[in-house]
Amino acid sequence: TLLYLKELKPDHIWTRQEIADYCGSTAATVIRTMAYFENQKWIEQQGRDIIILNRQALLDQTYSE
């Protein structure tokens, strides 16, 4: 979802709630997942902005809590 939304509107700064609403999740789950992605160095969060660092890793990822 993150990759799709960033490609759909690259200049939009997506809120965690917008991402959660789009994928049928909760903001808390999105926040935890993005923290995991950041720890893996796949994304970088600068304030509310999300920078994709490793697109392929995100495409290959199957995340479960």
DALIN-V26734 format. One line per field, one symbol per residue. ss: DSSP state (2 for helix, 1 for strand, 0 for the rest). psi: psi as a letter, one per 20 degrees, with the letter a starting at -180 (. if undefined). burial: I if it has 24 or more other ideal C-beta (glycine too) atoms within 12 Angstrom, else O. A space follows every 10 residues. Layout:
BEGIN
ss = ???
psi = ???
burial = ???
END
This chain:
BEGIN
ss = 0222222200 0000022222 2220002222 2222222220 0011110011 1100222222 00000
psi = gggghhhgnh ipopqhhggg ghjkaqhggg ggghgghghi khrppnciqp pphngghhhi popq.
burial = IIIOIIOOOO OOOIOIOOIO OOOOOOOOOI OOIIOOIOOO OIIOIOOOOI OIOOOOOIOO OOOOO
END
